Amino acid sequence: LVLKGMALAYLVYPDPATRPIKDVDLYLRKRDLPKAIATLKALGYQMKEPLFQKETMAFGGELMFWREGNFAVELHWYLEQYERLKGIIRIDEEALWKKAIRYSISERTFWTLSPEHHLLYIIFHFGLVHRFRGLMRFVDIDRLTLVYGETMDWEECFKIAKQWRIAT
């Protein structure tokens, strides 16, 4: 599933070029991680900071790959992402897959989170990682609610936020 910036650029911005992107975030099941790593390596990507990445692998989270002249690619398989949150934040990852949405744009197809899941994940990630700093992330939230606000299941949003234990 495509997460955050790249997905939002195509889904909620009037022109993808108006959303700055520094990397491509992909969410996958942990069992698919070896295949994803092999694919990226076959495409010439290298793991960024292998020693740090080894520590990240120990509890889940993300791995970052880069290739000269291309966007960095981050593989995510545990969205809570931080050891200190294990058992506190409870994202129902199977529900993310069940409610994932398929989009086709310019003969390209990708899967991403449902609008409800994407909104909650963006807010969660924005608060946890970026501590609610940075105008771009506020704009992401604004764009998501402008594009999907009328059709978004707000009751479902509140229910999911409580399940994830991020409602506060």
SEVEX-529063 format. One record per residue (C-alpha): residue in three letters; x, y, z. Coordinates in steps of 0.2 Angstrom, whole numbers, padded with zeros to 4 digits, always signed. Example, Ala and Ser with C-alpha at 12.3 -4.5 7.8 and 13.67 -1.06 7.14 Angstrom:
2
ALA+0062-0022+0039 SER+0068-0005+0036 
***
This chain:
168
LEU+0000+0000+0000 VAL+0007+0017-0004 LEU+0007+0029+0011 LYS+0008+0047+0015 GLY+0016+0059+0003 MET+0015+0050-0014 ALA-0002+0043-0011 LEU-0009+0060-0005 ALA+0000+0069-0020 TYR-0011+0059-0032 LEU-0027+0057-0022 VAL-0030+0074-0014 TYR-0019+0087-0022 PRO-0025+0096-0038 ASP-0009+0093-0046 PRO+0004+0080-0039 ALA+0018+0092-0042 THR+0011+0103-0029 ARG+0014+0091-0015 PRO+0033+0090-0011 ILE+0039+0072-0009 LYS+0056+0066-0003 ASP+0053+0047-0002 VAL+0040+0034-0006 ASP+0032+0025+0009 LEU+0026+0008+0006 TYR+0017-0003+0018 LEU+0018-0021+0017 ARG+0015-0037+0027 LYS+0030-0043+0037 ARG+0030-0059+0027 ASP+0032-0050+0011 LEU+0048-0040+0017 PRO+0061-0052+0010 LYS+0053-0051-0007 ALA+0052-0032-0006 ILE+0070-0031-0001 ALA+0076-0042-0015 THR+0065-0033-0028 LEU+0073-0016-0022 LYS+0090-0023-0023 ALA+0087-0030-0040 LEU+0082-0013-0045 GLY+0099-0006-0039 TYR+0093+0001-0022 GLN+0104+0000-0007 MET+0099-0001+0011 LYS+0103+0016+0020 GLU+0112+0015+0036 PRO+0112-0004+0038 LEU+0118-0004+0056 PHE+0103+0007+0061 GLN+0092-0003+0050 LYS+0096-0019+0059 GLU+0091-0011+0075 THR+0074-0006+0067 MET+0072-0024+0061 ALA+0072-0030+0079 PHE+0056-0022+0084 GLY+0048-0018+0067 GLY+0045-0001+0059 GLU+0054+0003+0043 LEU+0069+0001+0031 MET+0075+0014+0020 PHE+0083+0011+0003 TRP+0090+0023-0009 ARG+0097+0024-0027 GLU+0106+0038-0035 GLY+0094+0050-0045 ASN+0078+0042-0037 PHE+0067+0045-0023 ALA+0071+0035-0007 VAL+0060+0020-0004 GLU+0054+0016+0014 LEU+0046+0000+0018 HIS+0035-0001+0033 TRP+0027-0016+0040 TYR+0023-0011+0058 LEU+0014+0006+0058 GLU+0016+0009+0077 GLN+0034+0010+0072 TYR+0042+0014+0089 GLU+0046+0001+0103 ARG+0040+0013+0116 LEU+0022+0012+0109 LYS+0022-0007+0108 GLY+0006-0013+0116 ILE+0000+0005+0119 ILE-0005+0010+0101 ARG-0015-0004+0093 ILE-0017-0002+0075 ASP-0028-0016+0067 GLU-0017-0019+0053 GLU-0028-0033+0045 ALA-0042-0020+0044 LEU-0030-0009+0034 TRP-0028-0022+0021 LYS-0047-0026+0021 LYS-0052-0008+0018 ALA-0038-0003+0006 ILE-0043+0006-0009 ARG-0037+0003-0027 TYR-0033+0019-0037 SER-0029+0020-0056 ILE-0021+0036-0062 SER-0014+0038-0079 GLU-0014+0019-0083 ARG-0005+0016-0066 THR-0014+0007-0052 PHE-0009+0007-0034 TRP-0017+0002-0017 THR-0018+0014-0002 LEU-0027+0016+0014 SER-0045+0020+0015 PRO-0048+0039+0018 GLU-0053+0035+0036 HIS-0037+0025+0039 HIS-0026+0037+0030 LEU-0032+0052+0039 LEU-0030+0044+0056 TYR-0013+0037+0051 ILE-0007+0054+0045 ILE-0013+0063+0061 PHE-0005+0049+0072 HIS+0012+0050+0062 PHE+0011+0069+0062 GLY+0009+0070+0080 LEU+0021+0056+0085 VAL+0036+0058+0073 HIS+0034+0077+0068 ARG+0026+0083+0084 PHE+0014+0093+0075 ARG+0027+0104+0066 GLY+0027+0108+0048 LEU+0014+0117+0037 MET+0014+0103+0024 ARG+0006+0090+0036 PHE-0008+0102+0041 VAL-0011+0104+0022 ASP-0011+0085+0020 ILE-0025+0084+0033 ASP-0034+0099+0026 ARG-0034+0091+0008 LEU-0039+0074+0014 THR-0054+0082+0023 LEU-0058+0093+0008 VAL-0058+0079-0004 TYR-0066+0065+0006 GLY-0075+0075+0020 GLU-0092+0073+0012 THR-0090+0054+0009 MET-0079+0050+0024 ASP-0087+0039+0037 TRP-0084+0050+0052 GLU-0092+0038+0065 GLU-0080+0025+0058 CYS-0065+0037+0060 PHE-0070+0039+0079 LYS-0072+0021+0081 ILE-0055+0017+0073 ALA-0047+0030+0083 LYS-0053+0022+0099 GLN-0048+0005+0094 TRP-0030+0011+0090 ARG-0030+0020+0106 ILE-0027+0037+0098 ALA-0044+0045+0101 THR-0037+0058+0113 
***
